[in-house]
Amino acid sequence: MEEYKCAFSNTLITGQFGCDKAEQVTRRGGPDIACTSEAAHQRCEKLFQQMKAAALPAFGVEDDLLSMPHSVLVKIQHGGLLGLQRLLDAAAGSEGVKNIHVLVDQAVEKYSHLDAIPCPALVQDMTGYKLRRRG
């Protein structure tokens, strides 16, 4: 079985977010998250790339893994999903997302297509996301 690295793995490793398509795996670098569905992986990866394209100018960094701080990717993943949840349900909590796969399904249903999701509207959520300090 081919493993697909989850586009939102940083959110799932914290335990504050969940996804019914996620499976914990162990890689050389330690624990990681794989997606059990190729179709879901492709959708989430495309959504993450759209979020990243909208957010990077606001962070003032380029899409370069060698120079981009890891914290920027974490903020894009966490803040982007929380912002998307906020757009879909203003009463939703700001601590986490129960099921990322369902959230993406709901967004596609509301906006009719993945490309129509208003990622620029999520930029403030991404730049404003506060990283948790290690204990």
C-alpha positions as CSV (number, residue, x, y, z in Angstrom):
1,M,0.0,0.0,0.0
2,E,1.3,3.4,-0.9
3,E,1.5,5.9,1.9
4,Y,0.5,9.5,1.3
5,K,2.0,12.1,3.7
6,C,-0.9,14.1,5.2
7,A,-0.8,17.8,4.1
8,F,-2.0,18.8,7.6
9,S,0.1,16.4,9.6
10,N,1.4,19.0,12.0
11,T,-2.2,19.6,13.2
12,L,-2.9,15.9,13.7
13,I,0.3,15.2,15.7
14,T,-0.7,17.7,18.3
15,G,-3.9,15.7,19.0
16,Q,-6.1,18.8,18.8
17,F,-7.2,18.0,15.3
18,G,-8.6,14.8,13.9
19,C,-9.3,13.1,10.6
20,D,-11.0,9.9,9.7
21,K,-8.5,9.3,6.8
22,A,-5.4,9.7,9.0
23,E,-3.2,6.9,10.1
24,Q,-0.2,7.3,12.4
25,V,3.0,5.9,11.0
26,T,6.7,5.9,12.1
27,R,9.2,7.3,9.7
28,R,12.9,7.9,10.1
29,G,12.4,11.3,11.7
30,G,9.8,10.0,14.2
31,P,6.0,9.8,14.3
32,D,4.1,11.1,11.2
33,I,0.7,11.0,9.7
34,A,-0.3,9.2,6.5
35,C,-3.5,9.6,4.6
36,T,-5.4,6.3,3.8
37,S,-7.2,7.8,0.7
38,E,-5.4,9.0,-2.4
39,A,-8.4,11.1,-3.4
40,A,-8.6,12.8,0.1
41,H,-4.8,13.3,0.0
42,Q,-4.9,15.0,-3.3
43,R,-7.7,17.3,-2.2
44,C,-6.1,18.3,1.1
45,E,-2.7,18.8,-0.6
46,K,-4.4,21.1,-3.2
47,L,-6.2,23.0,-0.4
48,F,-2.9,23.4,1.6
49,Q,-1.1,24.7,-1.5
50,Q,-3.9,27.3,-2.0
51,M,-3.7,28.3,1.6
52,K,0.1,28.6,1.4
53,A,-0.1,30.7,-1.8
54,A,-2.5,33.1,-0.1
55,A,-0.5,33.3,3.2
56,L,3.2,33.5,2.2
57,P,3.1,37.1,1.0
58,A,1.6,38.1,4.4
59,F,4.3,36.3,6.2
60,G,6.9,37.9,4.0
61,V,8.6,34.6,3.0
62,E,9.1,32.7,-0.2
63,D,8.0,29.1,-0.9
64,D,11.5,27.7,-0.2
65,L,11.9,24.9,2.3
66,L,15.5,25.9,3.0
67,S,14.7,29.5,4.0
68,M,11.0,29.3,5.2
69,P,10.7,28.8,9.0
70,H,8.8,25.7,10.0
71,S,6.6,27.8,12.2
72,V,5.2,29.5,9.1
73,L,4.0,26.1,7.8
74,V,2.5,25.2,11.2
75,K,0.6,28.5,11.3
76,I,-0.7,28.0,7.8
77,Q,-1.9,24.5,8.6
78,H,-3.5,25.3,12.0
79,G,-4.7,28.8,11.3
80,G,-5.9,27.8,7.8
81,L,-8.1,25.0,9.0
82,L,-9.4,26.9,12.0
83,G,-10.2,29.8,9.6
84,L,-12.0,27.5,7.2
85,Q,-14.0,26.1,10.1
86,R,-14.9,29.7,11.1
87,L,-16.1,30.5,7.6
88,L,-18.3,27.4,7.6
89,D,-19.6,27.7,11.1
90,A,-19.2,31.0,13.0
91,A,-20.1,29.2,16.3
92,A,-17.3,26.6,15.9
93,G,-14.6,26.5,18.6
94,S,-11.1,27.8,18.0
95,E,-9.3,24.9,19.7
96,G,-9.2,22.3,16.9
97,V,-11.0,20.5,14.1
98,K,-12.7,17.2,14.9
99,N,-12.4,15.8,11.3
100,I,-10.4,17.5,8.6
101,H,-11.8,15.3,5.9
102,V,-15.4,16.3,6.8
103,L,-14.4,20.0,7.0
104,V,-12.9,19.9,3.5
105,D,-16.0,18.0,2.2
106,Q,-18.2,20.8,3.8
107,A,-16.1,23.5,2.2
108,V,-16.3,21.9,-1.2
109,E,-20.1,21.5,-0.8
110,K,-20.5,25.2,0.2
111,Y,-18.2,26.7,-2.4
112,S,-19.0,24.2,-5.1
113,H,-15.4,23.5,-6.0
114,L,-12.0,23.3,-4.2
115,D,-10.6,26.2,-6.2
116,A,-13.5,28.4,-5.1
117,I,-12.7,28.2,-1.4
118,P,-11.7,31.8,-0.4
119,C,-8.2,31.2,1.0
120,P,-7.4,34.9,1.0
121,A,-10.2,35.2,3.7
122,L,-8.1,32.8,5.9
123,V,-4.9,34.9,5.9
124,Q,-5.7,36.7,9.1
125,D,-6.5,33.4,10.8
126,M,-3.1,32.0,9.6
127,T,-1.0,35.0,10.5
128,G,-2.8,35.4,13.8
129,Y,-2.5,31.8,15.0
130,K,-0.5,31.6,18.2
131,L,2.0,28.7,18.4
132,R,1.9,26.7,21.6
133,R,5.1,26.7,23.6
134,R,6.7,23.4,24.4
135,G,6.3,22.4,28.1
